[in-house]
């Protein structure tokens, strides 16, 4: 090894070694969102099946079949109004045969409540089935060529979103008990704290934002809230009426 290469190696090792700091670095919020990538126009319509594609394709087909199973009961199909002789009726609409009397237009059928759900199901069910078929083929290809097929991470990310559904349900249950003001302030402080914004600056921003939301929607726009609020009922009559009116 020459003298220049040896000195370069010492310089690289010294640069890679961690440098001691005189004071501890403050803890900051670390986002899990990936950094933005340069957008390419050719990637606009690109499609790639990931590791969780098979599970989501199965769920999509299950949802489509569940909608098909409940179609007959919740869309007005039982009370549908169709002509007695449907074949002759369609021939008259297409001008294949001539009929006597006034022609009843097909618009009367199209405006019935069951037509739009039927059209959606005619597209959704076959599309979900074909998508599952393609997803199974892609999964088999990954298994054959030893590509990663684990979908646990993908399912965990979808399951983690259910936490925020629980937050919203808790919020709706607290409004009749604590009132719109207190419930909104609690949610506005708890969610940023849960997401990692825990410094005094972020807590103050969250509190101010939550209070402004209450002023906008409840005080300004007068959105409707439950009449009997437990916390307001415990207050003196005048204060309770004021809080029920504006907060």
Rosetta blueprint (number, residue, H / E / L):
1 X L
2 X L
3 X H
4 X H
5 X H
6 X H
7 X H
8 X H
9 X H
10 X H
11 X H
12 X H
13 X H
14 X H
15 X H
16 X H
17 X L
18 X L
19 X L
20 X L
21 X L
22 X L
23 X L
24 X L
25 X L
26 X L
27 X L
28 X L
29 X L
30 X L
31 X L
32 X L
33 X L
34 X L
35 X L
36 X L
37 X L
38 X L
39 X L
40 X L
41 X H
42 X H
43 X H
44 X L
45 X L
46 X L
47 X L
48 X L
49 X L
50 X L
51 X L
52 X L
53 X H
54 X H
55 X H
56 X H
57 X H
58 X H
59 X H
60 X H
61 X H
62 X H
63 X H
64 X H
65 X H
66 X H
67 X H
68 X H
69 X H
70 X H
71 X H
72 X H
73 X H
74 X H
75 X L
76 X L
77 X L
78 X L
79 X L
80 X L
81 X L
82 X L
83 X L
84 X L
85 X L
86 X H
87 X H
88 X H
89 X H
90 X H
91 X H
92 X H
93 X H
94 X L
95 X L
96 X L
97 X L
98 X L
99 X L
100 X L
101 X L
102 X L
103 X L
104 X L
105 X L
106 X L
107 X H
108 X H
109 X H
110 X H
111 X L
112 X L
113 X H
114 X H
115 X H
116 X H
117 X H
118 X H
119 X H
120 X H
121 X H
122 X H
123 X H
124 X H
125 X H
126 X H
127 X H
128 X H
129 X H
130 X H
131 X H
132 X H
133 X H
134 X H
135 X H
136 X H
137 X H
138 X H
139 X H
140 X H
141 X H
142 X H
143 X H
144 X H
145 X L
146 X L
147 X L
148 X L
149 X L
150 X L
151 X L
152 X H
153 X H
154 X H
155 X H
156 X H
157 X H
158 X H
159 X H
160 X H
161 X L
162 X H
163 X H
164 X H
165 X H
166 X H
167 X H
168 X H
169 X H
170 X H
171 X H
172 X H
173 X H
174 X H
175 X H
176 X H
177 X H
178 X H
179 X H
180 X H
181 X H
182 X H
183 X H
184 X H
185 X H
186 X H
187 X H
188 X H
189 X H
190 X H
191 X H
192 X H
193 X H
194 X H
195 X H
196 X L
197 X L
198 X L
199 X L
200 X H
201 X H
202 X H
203 X H
204 X H
205 X H
206 X H
207 X H
208 X H
209 X H
210 X H
211 X H
212 X H
213 X H
214 X H
215 X H
216 X H
217 X H
218 X H
219 X H
220 X H
221 X L
222 X L
223 X L
224 X L
225 X L
226 X L
227 X L
228 X L
229 X L
230 X H
231 X H
232 X H
233 X H
234 X L
235 X L
236 X L
237 X H
238 X H
239 X H
240 X H
241 X H
242 X H
243 X H
244 X H
245 X H
246 X H
247 X L
